[in-house]
Amino acid sequence: MKQLTLIALIILAACSTEQISNEQTIFKEKCLANGHQWMKMSEMKDGMMTGPPCYGCMPDEKTHLCTQEEYEAHVK
């Protein structure tokens, strides 16, 4: 019984968290420091979806950017 419980906990832990890379962590910190929202959703520019879901920054209601480079160019 203890083994079954342990296995269930391991499976739940693996499913409940998605890892982000060190580069994404830096991007996330910059996004949040600028008062923008960090979330997982489809990439979007000018209100149009342009790519698959990703973790990224939403600097305005019509834009969700998946890379730090695009984000930095957008906020300049």
C-alpha positions as CSV (number, residue, x, y, z in Angstrom):
1,M,0.0,0.0,0.0
2,K,2.8,2.4,0.8
3,Q,4.5,1.7,-2.5
4,L,1.2,2.5,-4.4
5,T,0.8,5.7,-2.5
6,L,4.4,6.7,-3.2
7,I,4.0,5.9,-6.9
8,A,0.8,8.0,-7.1
9,L,2.5,11.0,-5.5
10,I,5.5,10.8,-7.9
11,I,3.1,10.7,-10.9
12,L,1.1,13.6,-9.6
13,A,4.3,15.7,-8.9
14,A,5.6,15.0,-12.4
15,C,2.3,16.0,-14.0
16,S,1.7,19.1,-12.0
17,T,4.8,21.1,-12.7
18,E,6.4,22.0,-16.0
19,Q,10.0,23.0,-15.9
20,I,11.2,26.2,-17.5
21,S,14.8,26.7,-18.6
22,N,17.2,29.2,-16.9
23,E,16.8,31.5,-19.9
24,Q,13.1,31.4,-19.5
25,T,13.4,32.2,-15.8
26,I,15.4,35.3,-16.7
27,F,12.8,36.3,-19.3
28,K,10.0,35.7,-16.8
29,E,11.8,37.9,-14.2
30,K,12.2,40.8,-16.7
31,C,8.5,40.5,-17.8
32,L,7.2,40.6,-14.2
33,A,9.6,43.4,-13.2
34,N,8.1,45.5,-16.0
35,G,4.6,44.9,-14.6
36,H,3.6,42.5,-17.4
37,Q,1.9,39.2,-17.2
38,W,3.7,35.8,-17.5
39,M,1.6,32.9,-18.7
40,K,1.3,30.0,-21.0
41,M,-0.8,30.6,-24.1
42,S,-0.6,30.8,-27.9
43,E,1.9,33.3,-29.3
44,M,0.0,36.4,-30.4
45,K,0.8,39.6,-32.2
46,D,-1.6,42.4,-32.9
47,G,-4.4,40.2,-31.7
48,M,-3.7,37.4,-34.1
49,M,-2.3,34.0,-33.0
50,T,1.0,33.5,-34.6
51,G,2.3,30.3,-32.9
52,P,1.7,27.4,-30.6
53,P,1.2,27.8,-26.8
54,C,4.4,28.7,-24.9
55,Y,5.4,30.3,-21.7
56,G,5.9,34.0,-22.4
57,C,5.1,37.6,-21.6
58,M,2.0,39.6,-22.3
59,P,3.0,43.2,-22.5
60,D,-0.5,44.3,-23.7
61,E,-3.9,42.8,-24.4
62,K,-3.0,42.0,-28.0
63,T,0.5,40.6,-27.6
64,H,1.9,37.4,-26.1
65,L,5.6,36.9,-26.9
66,C,7.5,33.7,-26.5
67,T,11.1,34.9,-26.7
68,Q,13.0,37.5,-24.7
69,E,14.4,38.9,-27.9
70,E,10.9,39.7,-29.3
71,Y,9.8,41.0,-26.0
72,E,12.8,43.4,-25.6
73,A,12.2,44.7,-29.2
74,H,8.5,45.2,-28.5
75,V,9.0,47.2,-25.3
76,K,11.6,49.5,-26.7
